[in-house]
């Protein structure tokens, strides 16, 4: 089951966002795939915006909420996803002691490439969290007792 999710998340990041580089396919991307990296960053973009938007719709009891209250929270959720993804990816990729990454760090072109990967994954998750957060908002607002009028 986890391999199915890894395939799905790997397709999203490596194909849709064009993060995959065939020159470094063997050591780097196979390691990321096999180690569960894609599952973790995929779960971040799925669950964090939904959880934070649920906090907005179910715990924030201010009945006179305006669209910009929702917008601030929506942007906040996306920034949390961005920061969390960047921190996790940076730790996972650039601080890794795996043989695949050490081998890559010994080749200058590969080392330069993988140093930029955490930012690439964080930007992809930022975009994905905006999509998931918006769709989640439209779903969650239907069941909210107070914030049924937001975002519109």
Protein Blocks (a to p, Z undefined) as FASTA:
>chain_A
ZZmmmmmmmmmmmmmnomacfklmmmmmmmmmmnommmmmmmmmmmmmmmmmmmmmmmmm
cfkbcfklmmmmmmmmmmmmmmmmmmmmmmmmmmccbfklmmmmmpmklmmmmmmmmmmm
mmmmmmmmmmmmmmmmmmmmmmpcklmmbcZZ
